[in-house]
Amino acid sequence: MASEGAVEAARGCLLGLACGDALGRPVEFSSAARIEREHGRVTEMLGDGTHGKPKGTITDDTELALCIARSLANEGGFDGEDVARRFLEWYESGPFDIGLMTADAIRTYRDGAPWDRAGARVWEDRPEGKNAGNGSVMRCAPYALSYDGSESIRGFVSKRSSTITHADPRCTYGCLVLNDVLAALIHGESLALESVSREVHPEAPEELREALFELRNLSPSDPSPSGYVIDTLQTALYDALTADSAENAIVNAVNRGNDTDTVGAIAGAIAGARFGAESLPDQWLEHIDEASKLASLAETLIEQSHERGTSSRGGRTVDNPSPTGPTYIKADPPIESGGHRPDQSPSQVLGQSPRTDSTADAVEADWIRRAYQRWAYMQRDAQPTGDRALPDGLQLVRPPEAVRVPEYCRAATVEELPEPDRKRIRREIQRGSTAEDDAVDAFETVRDHVLNEEQVSETGQIAAVTRVGMSSIGVAADGAELVSRPQRLLKALDAAQERVDCASECCALLTGLEPTTAIEDGREAAEEALGFAHSSRDAYYAAAIRHPEVDEADVRDVVTPR
């Protein structure tokens, strides 16, 4: 259960966002001088003005944040397809205010682009200076609430969500930076400009890192907001972290002019999380129709985060599933089972996998490998050439940082598994069956070459181990029986392990004999039998450890993983 302080900060975050958005909406696109000339200093909600709306009217900043918050609440976690679909529904409702990149990306998604490629396609088509707007950083605050306790997963979903409309790394990392700040404030940390400057993510674009580093040296008159994400974020952070109240932070940000609703919204989210919902003026909130809904969603998301929790498994951060939510794991690159040539294709390299000793680890490895495989081909196909070539090795499609994993542990039968996992089990059983047949054939070759050698005194021992090695449980060609009968799969694994032991013993016996042509041929066949036996055993193991109807402990009793 979240603490009272965390709930208060979470409410303040979303309500502060709406307050800054609504306060800044009537003077959007006005310069600071014009605001001063026409209004003196904006401190109260105004009607009319830009867009001609009543007092307290929110814009796309809060409306898109609401789309994200509702998706997180309904889905139990980040679901990019659901977020994109909500963006599209909002777009088709005819909003009075929408950013150019956001509109282009949503139309691209509507026209058939995958949700995680729509923003990249728009980004590719836009020249520098028009490709790094603040349209994703203004809406990303709900992720700080839903993932306040999981830094790696929070960073992943913040950047991933940004790419729906804004794929430039300055935008994706801008979302990461903002949500890290918000999460720290929700946890009750006292942040200063120096600490934000000091803790910039090392992989963030240099321009963003420099702007954040400069925060500590700014004077009150220095910040200059615009529609550019770095200007917006720098200004909002400065005003929110130097003000003595949430109200002053928002008022200072809005009265700087230009993109007033967005810089006000971001400053409001930060200041609201810093000072809490109680610090926001009642005379502002009473004009915002969505205030109660925002407060309720904030409470839902922060509680959801604390119910979900995180843990560490095998060096990876695991976002544990809520009763209805998805699971995410930090996607470290797949660990290969052996060396590989630099010129191997992605499918060759990523198709390899090490032995894992639990169902959860095996499934995580599978889904990480699939994500990297998909990334490798997207990266290959998406890289622009010629004048559009990316500078300094920048990747248009960044490697996966976290992967959504189906709630595998809840599957009671094979039929309940996601199709990729069912296919993996069937494929491993077929591979084990094929290698088993090859091992039996190799044992027969050993028998044919060696047992007729009269000078070999060990023929009795060799005959015994080859006879065991040649035994087979007769796996069906399609492996269907082993899929549907998990105890038979365990029996196949046990026989495969015994075949490995027999092949090892056979190799050792033949190595100690006086070499003849027949003995050399037999030793070569025994080594082949050992290789096939290992392949068969490993394949059956891979199938058994992934099979939801096979107990992990039973698998480990049969064979200890490499």
C-alpha positions in Angstrom: 0.0 0.0 0.0 1.3 3.4 -0.9 2.1 5.9 1.8 -0.1 9.0 2.4 2.8 11.1 1.2 3.2 9.2 -2.0 -0.6 9.4 -2.7 -0.6 13.1 -2.0 2.4 13.7 -4.3 0.8 11.5 -7.1 -2.5 13.5 -6.9 -0.5 16.7 -6.9 1.4 15.6 -10.0 -1.6 15.0 -12.3 -3.6 17.9 -10.8 -0.6 20.2 -11.1 -0.2 19.2 -14.8 -3.9 20.2 -15.4 -3.5 23.5 -13.5 -0.5 24.5 -15.5 -2.1 23.5 -18.8 -5.4 25.3 -18.1 -3.6 28.5 -16.7 -1.4 28.6 -19.8 -4.0 27.8 -22.4 -5.5 31.3 -22.9 -2.1 32.9 -23.5 -0.5 30.2 -25.6 1.8 31.5 -28.3 1.9 35.0 -26.6 5.3 36.5 -25.8 6.1 37.4 -22.2 5.9 41.1 -23.2 2.4 40.7 -24.7 1.2 38.8 -21.6 2.4 41.6 -19.4 0.9 44.2 -21.6 -2.5 42.5 -21.8 -2.8 40.8 -18.4 -0.1 42.2 -16.2 0.7 38.9 -14.6 -1.4 35.8 -15.1 -2.2 34.3 -11.7 -5.9 33.3 -12.1 -7.7 31.1 -14.6 -8.8 33.1 -17.7 -11.5 32.5 -20.2 -11.4 33.0 -24.0 -7.9 33.9 -25.2 -6.2 31.4 -27.4 -8.7 28.8 -28.7 -11.6 30.9 -27.2 -12.5 28.4 -24.4 -13.9 28.9 -20.9 -11.9 29.2 -17.7 -10.1 26.0 -16.6 -10.3 24.3 -20.1 -7.5 21.8 -20.5 -5.7 21.1 -23.8 -4.0 18.2 -25.5 -1.3 18.1 -22.7 -3.8 16.9 -20.1 -6.1 15.1 -22.5 -3.2 12.8 -23.8 -2.0 12.3 -20.2 -5.5 11.1 -19.4 -5.4 8.7 -22.3 -2.2 7.2 -20.8 -3.5 7.2 -17.3 -6.7 5.4 -18.3 -4.7 2.8 -20.3 -2.4 2.1 -17.4 -5.4 1.8 -15.0 -7.4 -0.5 -17.3 -4.6 -2.6 -18.6 -2.6 -2.9 -15.3 0.5 -1.6 -17.0 2.0 -0.2 -20.2 0.4 -1.5 -23.4 1.6 0.5 -26.4 -1.1 -0.7 -28.7 -3.8 0.3 -26.3 -2.2 3.8 -25.7 -1.9 4.4 -29.5 -5.5 3.3 -29.9 -6.7 5.7 -27.3 -4.7 8.5 -28.9 -6.4 7.7 -32.2 -9.9 7.8 -30.6 -9.0 11.1 -29.1 -7.8 12.4 -32.4 -10.9 11.4 -34.2 -13.0 13.2 -31.6 -11.8 16.5 -33.1 -9.7 18.1 -30.3 -9.2 21.9 -30.6 -5.5 21.7 -29.9 -3.0 19.2 -31.2 0.7 19.3 -32.1 1.8 18.8 -35.6 4.1 15.8 -35.0 1.4 14.2 -32.8 -1.2 14.6 -35.5 1.1 13.3 -38.2 2.1 10.2 -36.1 -1.5 9.4 -35.2 -2.6 9.6 -38.8 0.4 7.3 -39.7 -0.8 4.8 -37.1 -4.4 5.1 -38.4 -3.1 4.3 -41.9 -1.6 1.0 -40.8 1.8 1.7 -39.3 2.7 -0.3 -36.1 2.3 1.8 -33.0 6.0 1.6 -32.3 7.0 2.7 -35.7 4.5 5.6 -36.4 6.5 8.2 -34.6 9.8 7.1 -36.2 8.3 7.4 -39.7 7.3 11.0 -39.0 10.7 11.7 -37.5 12.5 10.4 -40.5 10.5 12.8 -42.8 11.1 15.9 -40.8 14.2 18.1 -41.0 16.3 19.0 -38.0 14.6 21.8 -36.1 11.1 20.4 -36.6 11.6 16.9 -35.3 12.1 17.2 -31.5 9.0 18.8 -30.1 7.6 18.7 -26.6 4.5 16.7 -27.4 5.5 13.5 -25.7 7.2 14.9 -22.6 4.1 16.9 -21.8 1.9 13.8 -21.4 4.3 11.2 -19.9 3.8 11.9 -16.2 1.4 9.0 -15.5 4.3 6.5 -16.0 6.1 8.0 -13.1 3.1 7.1 -10.9 2.5 3.6 -12.3 6.2 2.7 -12.2 7.5 4.9 -9.4 9.4 2.0 -7.8 11.0 0.5 -10.9 13.7 2.7 -12.5 14.6 0.4 -15.4 11.0 -0.4 -16.3 9.9 3.2 -15.9 12.7 4.3 -18.2 11.6 1.8 -20.8 7.9 2.6 -20.8 8.6 6.3 -20.8 10.8 6.2 -23.9 8.7 3.5 -25.6 5.5 5.5 -25.2 7.2 8.6 -26.5 8.0 6.8 -29.8 4.3 6.5 -30.6 4.5 10.1 -31.8 8.0 11.4 -30.9 11.0 9.1 -31.7 13.8 11.5 -31.5 16.2 10.5 -28.6 15.9 14.0 -27.2 12.2 13.4 -26.8 12.4 9.8 -25.5 15.2 10.6 -23.0 13.4 13.8 -22.1 10.5 11.7 -20.9 12.9 9.4 -19.0 14.5 12.4 -17.2 11.1 14.0 -16.3 9.7 10.8 -14.9 12.8 10.0 -12.9 12.4 13.5 -11.3 8.7 12.9 -10.7 9.3 9.4 -9.2 12.0 10.8 -6.8 9.6 13.5 -5.7 6.8 11.0 -5.1 9.2 9.1 -2.9 9.7 12.2 -0.8 13.2 13.0 -2.0 14.3 16.7 -1.8 15.6 17.5 -5.3 17.8 20.5 -6.1 18.9 21.6 -9.5 22.4 20.3 -8.7 21.2 16.8 -8.2 19.2 16.8 -11.5 22.3 18.1 -13.3 24.4 15.4 -11.7 22.3 12.4 -12.4 21.7 12.7 -16.1 21.5 9.4 -17.9 24.9 8.7 -19.6 23.2 7.5 -22.9 21.0 10.6 -23.2 21.8 12.9 -26.2 24.6 15.3 -25.5 22.4 18.4 -26.1 20.0 17.2 -23.4 22.8 16.4 -21.0 24.3 19.9 -21.5 21.0 21.6 -21.0 20.4 19.8 -17.7 24.0 20.4 -16.6 23.4 24.1 -17.2 20.5 24.2 -14.8 22.7 24.9 -11.8 24.1 28.0 -13.4 20.8 29.6 -14.6 19.5 32.8 -13.3 15.7 33.5 -13.1 15.7 35.4 -16.4 17.6 32.8 -18.3 15.1 30.0 -19.2 13.5 30.6 -22.6 10.6 28.2 -23.3 9.6 27.1 -26.8 8.1 24.1 -28.5 11.5 22.5 -28.5 11.6 19.6 -26.0 15.0 20.6 -24.4 14.0 24.3 -23.9 10.6 23.2 -22.4 12.1 20.7 -20.0 14.9 23.0 -18.9 12.5 25.8 -18.2 9.9 23.6 -16.4 12.6 22.0 -14.2 14.1 25.3 -13.3 10.8 26.9 -12.3 9.4 23.9 -10.5 12.5 23.2 -8.4 13.4 26.8 -7.5 9.9 28.1 -6.6 8.7 28.2 -3.0 5.2 26.9 -3.8 3.5 25.0 -6.6 1.4 28.1 -7.4 4.5 30.2 -7.9 6.2 27.6 -10.0 3.2 27.4 -12.4 2.7 31.1 -12.5 6.4 31.8 -13.3 6.4 29.2 -16.0 3.3 30.4 -17.7 4.3 34.1 -17.6 7.5 33.4 -19.6 5.2 33.1 -22.7 5.4 31.1 -25.9 4.3 27.5 -25.4 2.6 28.4 -22.1 0.2 25.5 -21.7 2.9 22.9 -22.1 5.7 24.5 -20.0 3.0 25.2 -17.4 1.8 21.6 -17.5 5.2 20.1 -17.0 6.2 22.6 -14.3 2.9 22.0 -12.7 3.4 18.2 -12.7 6.8 18.6 -11.1 5.7 21.2 -8.6 2.6 19.3 -7.8 4.6 16.2 -7.0 7.0 18.3 -4.9 4.5 20.2 -2.8 1.5 17.9 -3.0 -2.1 18.4 -4.2 -3.1 20.5 -1.1 -0.7 23.2 -2.3 -2.6 23.8 -5.5 -5.1 26.8 -5.3 -8.7 25.8 -4.9 -9.7 28.7 -7.1 -7.8 27.0 -9.9 -9.1 23.5 -9.3 -12.8 24.5 -9.1 -12.6 25.5 -12.8 -11.1 22.2 -14.0 -13.9 19.7 -14.8 -11.5 16.8 -14.9 -9.9 17.4 -11.5 -11.8 14.7 -9.6 -11.0 12.1 -12.3 -7.3 13.1 -12.4 -7.1 12.7 -8.6 -8.8 9.3 -8.7 -6.5 8.0 -11.5 -3.5 9.3 -9.6 -4.5 7.2 -6.6 -5.2 4.2 -8.8 -1.8 4.3 -10.5 0.3 4.8 -7.4 -1.5 2.0 -5.6 -1.1 -0.2 -8.7 2.6 0.5 -8.7 2.9 -0.6 -5.1 0.8 -3.7 -5.6 2.8 -4.7 -8.6 6.2 -4.3 -7.1 9.5 -5.3 -8.5 12.0 -8.0 -7.9 15.3 -9.2 -9.2 15.7 -12.5 -11.0 18.9 -13.7 -12.6 20.4 -10.2 -12.7 17.3 -8.8 -14.5 14.7 -6.4 -13.1 11.3 -8.0 -13.2 8.1 -6.0 -13.0 5.8 -8.4 -11.2 2.3 -8.7 -12.6 -0.7 -7.2 -10.9 -3.9 -9.4 -11.1 -4.7 -7.9 -14.5 -1.4 -6.4 -15.6 1.4 -7.5 -17.9 4.9 -8.4 -16.9 8.0 -6.7 -18.1 11.6 -7.7 -17.7 14.7 -5.7 -18.3 16.0 -6.9 -21.7 19.7 -7.6 -21.3 21.2 -8.8 -24.6 20.8 -12.6 -25.0 23.7 -14.6 -23.6 25.0 -16.9 -26.3 25.8 -20.5 -25.7 29.1 -20.3 -27.5 31.3 -18.1 -29.6 30.2 -17.0 -33.0 31.6 -15.5 -36.1 31.2 -11.7 -36.6 29.6 -12.4 -40.0 26.8 -14.5 -38.6 23.3 -13.3 -39.4 21.1 -12.0 -36.5 18.9 -15.1 -36.8 22.0 -17.4 -36.4 23.4 -15.5 -33.4 20.1 -14.9 -31.7 18.8 -18.3 -32.3 21.3 -19.7 -29.8 20.4 -19.8 -26.2 22.0 -21.1 -23.0 20.5 -23.7 -20.7 18.2 -22.2 -18.1 17.2 -23.8 -14.8 13.6 -22.6 -14.3 10.5 -22.1 -16.3 10.5 -18.4 -15.6 14.1 -17.9 -16.7 13.6 -20.1 -19.8 10.5 -18.1 -20.9 12.2 -14.8 -20.2 15.1 -15.8 -22.3 12.8 -16.8 -25.2 10.9 -13.5 -25.2 14.1 -11.4 -24.9 15.6 -13.3 -27.8 12.5 -12.7 -29.9 12.6 -9.0 -29.1 16.2 -8.7 -30.1 15.6 -10.8 -33.2 12.8 -8.4 -34.2 14.9 -5.4 -33.4 17.8 -6.7 -35.5 15.7 -7.0 -38.6 13.9 -3.7 -37.9 17.3 -2.0 -37.5 18.5 -3.5 -40.7 15.5 -2.5 -42.7 15.0 1.0 -41.2 18.4 2.6 -41.5 18.2 5.6 -43.8 21.0 6.1 -46.3 22.6 9.0 -48.2 21.6 12.4 -46.9 19.4 10.9 -44.3 22.1 8.7 -42.8 22.2 9.0 -39.0 25.2 10.7 -37.5 27.6 9.2 -34.9 26.2 5.7 -35.1 22.8 6.8 -33.9 20.3 3.9 -34.2 16.9 4.7 -35.6 15.5 1.6 -33.9 17.0 1.3 -30.5 17.6 -2.1 -28.9 14.9 -3.3 -26.6 15.4 -2.3 -23.0 12.5 -4.3 -21.5 10.3 -6.9 -22.9 6.6 -7.6 -22.2 6.4 -11.3 -21.2 3.1 -13.1 -21.0 2.0 -14.2 -17.6 3.4 -17.6 -18.3 3.4 -18.8 -14.7 -0.4 -18.7 -14.7 -0.8 -21.2 -17.6 -2.0 -24.6 -16.3 -1.9 -26.4 -19.6 0.0 -26.2 -22.9 -3.2 -24.9 -24.6 -3.2 -21.8 -22.4 0.3 -20.8 -23.5 0.9 -18.0 -26.0 1.4 -19.5 -29.5 5.2 -18.7 -29.7 5.7 -20.8 -26.5 3.6 -23.7 -27.7 5.6 -23.7 -30.9 8.9 -23.6 -29.0 7.9 -26.7 -27.0 6.8 -28.6 -30.1 10.0 -27.6 -31.9 12.3 -28.7 -29.1 10.5 -32.1 -28.9 10.9 -32.6 -32.6 14.6 -31.6 -32.4 15.1 -34.0 -29.5 13.4 -36.8 -31.5 15.6 -36.2 -34.5 18.8 -36.1 -32.5 17.7 -39.2 -30.6 17.3 -41.2 -33.9 20.8 -39.9 -35.0 22.3 -41.0 -31.7 20.8 -44.5 -32.1 22.2 -44.8 -35.6 25.6 -43.8 -34.3 25.5 -46.4 -31.5 24.6 -49.0 -34.2 27.7 -48.0 -36.1 29.9 -48.4 -33.0 28.5 -51.9 -32.5 29.1 -52.9 -36.2 32.7 -51.7 -36.1 33.9 -52.7 -32.7 32.1 -55.9 -31.5 33.6 -58.1 -34.3 37.2 -57.1 -33.2 38.4 -60.4 -31.6 41.3 -58.7 -29.8 39.1 -56.3 -28.0 38.6 -57.6 -24.4 36.1 -54.9 -23.5 33.5 -56.0 -26.1 31.2 -57.0 -23.3 31.2 -53.6 -21.7 30.9 -51.9 -25.1 28.1 -54.1 -26.1 26.3 -53.3 -22.9 26.5 -49.5 -23.2 25.7 -49.5 -26.9 22.6 -51.7 -26.2 21.4 -49.1 -23.7 22.3 -46.3 -26.0 20.4 -47.8 -28.9 17.2 -48.1 -26.8 14.6 -45.6 -27.8 11.2 -44.7 -26.4 9.9 -44.3 -30.0 8.9 -40.6 -30.1 6.2 -39.9 -32.6 7.4 -37.9 -35.6 5.4 -34.8 -34.7 6.1 -35.1 -31.0 2.4 -34.7 -30.2 2.4 -37.4 -27.6 5.2 -35.8 -25.6 3.3 -32.5 -25.7 0.1 -34.0 -24.4 1.7 -36.5 -22.0 4.2 -34.6 -19.8 5.2 -37.7 -17.9 6.3 -39.3 -21.2 8.3 -36.2 -21.9 10.1 -36.7 -18.6 10.7 -40.3 -19.5 12.2 -39.2 -22.8 14.5 -36.7 -21.0 15.6 -39.5 -18.6 16.4 -41.8 -21.5 18.3 -39.0 -23.3 20.4 -38.4 -20.2 21.2 -42.1 -19.9 22.1 -42.0 -23.6 24.6 -39.2 -22.9 26.1 -41.2 -20.0 26.4 -44.3 -22.2 28.0 -42.4 -25.1 30.5 -40.8 -22.7 31.4 -44.3 -21.3 31.7 -45.7 -24.7 34.1 -43.0 -25.8 36.3 -43.5 -22.7 36.4 -47.3 -23.4 37.4 -46.9 -27.0 40.0 -44.3 -26.3 41.9 -46.8 -24.2 42.1 -49.5 -26.9 44.9 -50.2 -29.4 44.0 -48.2 -32.5 42.9 -50.2 -35.6 40.8 -49.0 -38.5 37.7 -50.5 -36.9 38.5 -49.1 -33.5 39.1 -45.6 -35.0 35.9 -45.8 -36.9 34.1 -46.9 -33.8 35.6 -44.1 -31.7 34.5 -41.5 -34.3 31.0 -43.0 -34.3 30.9 -42.9 -30.5 31.9 -39.2 -30.5 29.0 -38.6 -33.0 26.7 -40.5 -30.7 27.8 -38.3 -27.8 27.1 -35.2 -29.7 23.7 -36.3 -30.9 22.9 -37.6 -27.4 23.7 -34.2 -25.9 21.6 -32.4 -28.5 18.7 -34.8 -27.8 19.0 -34.3 -24.0 19.2 -30.5 -24.3 16.2 -30.3 -26.6 14.0 -32.5 -24.3 15.2 -30.4 -21.4 14.3 -27.2 -23.2 10.8 -28.6 -23.8 10.3 -30.0 -20.3 11.4 -26.9 -18.5 9.0 -24.8 -20.5 6.1 -27.2 -20.2 3.5 -25.9 -17.7 2.4 -29.4 -16.7 5.9 -30.6 -15.9 7.3 -29.7 -12.4 10.6 -27.9 -12.5 11.9 -30.0 -9.6 11.2 -33.2 -11.6 13.2 -31.9 -14.5 16.1 -30.9 -12.3 16.0 -34.4 -10.7 16.6 -35.9 -14.1 19.4 -33.7 -15.3 21.4 -30.8 -13.8 21.5 -27.8 -16.2 24.8 -26.8 -17.8 
